[in-house]
């Protein structure tokens, strides 16, 4: 990525969106870029949280492992998202795993760099509060989906979300079906049955990892049920 492209991504990050570009340039100069391959582990539970990450390109999964080794994906983040900032601000260890879902470029922001940036521009702290509030809303939404909605409803919601991110009714799943199953809190076999149910209803078509939304309104009704 060019420097200008990186700054453009940073301007979309809720934590930094209130900052003028000159302050973003100062921040960028004090941070380091990290390029990783798909499957690379970025953080693990208990590891000292002395930095957080901004995703510039690619996608990252944040997940927990059950006692049996099954993944529960908490979030799948793309470009412009951040992760690890809450743990860093608490000064504790990271609470979950983070892994590159595909090749990615990350901006690594350590605690001292962030503290210096806040001293230069105190209003950044307000932007960070807004960003952390958004993260809390994400977790509340995740808990609601897992606790109150069945698998087809969770699947409908994530398919609509992915379609919105792609800006098209036809899109390729950015994750494997096993990873998608983990993201909605189920197993691949149950995911396959739910996909088949939506396909038989005429609401989607499935060709490998390519999904086409045929009836967005019906999916929305199901997701909100």
C-alpha positions, 0 to 999 in steps of 0.5 A: 500500500502507498502511504496515502492509501494507508492514511485513507484507511486510517481516516475510516477507523473510528478510533482515529476518524476525528483526527486531522490528516497531519496527526495521522501522519505523525501516528503512522510515522511512529508505528510499524507495518506488519505483513502476514500470510493467511493462517498466521497467528497474531495474538493468543490468550494471556499474551501481554497486550502491549499493542493493538492492530489496525487492519489495512488489507485482508481479514482477521478472525478473532476467536476462542477455543473450547475445551475440545478444541472447537473454534467459536469465532467472535468477530471476522474483521476486514480493512479499517477495523481494529482489534486488541485495543480494549485489552491494551488499555486494560493493561492485561493479556489478550483474551482471545486468539487472532489469526489472519483469515487471508494475507493481510497488512496490519498497522501495529500501534503500541501503548507508548505510541498511542499515549504520545498521540493522545498527549498531542491530540487529547480529542483522540481519547473521545474517538477511542471511547466511541470506538470502544462503545461500538465494540461493546455493541458488537459483543451484545449483538453477538450474544443476542444472536447466539442465545436467542436465534436459531442457526438459519436466522444467524446464517441469514444475518451473516449472509446479508452482512457479507452481501452488504460488504461486497456491495452485490447480491452475488459474492464469494464467501471470504471464509471456508464453510467450516469457518463460517459455521464457527462464526455463527456458533454451529458445526459444518453439518448444521451449516450445510443443512441450513444453507440447503433449507434457504436454497430450497426456499428459493432465497439463495443459490449456492455454487461452492463458496459463491452465494447469490441472494435471491430474496433479501426481504425473506432473509431479513425477516428470518434474521430478525425473527 
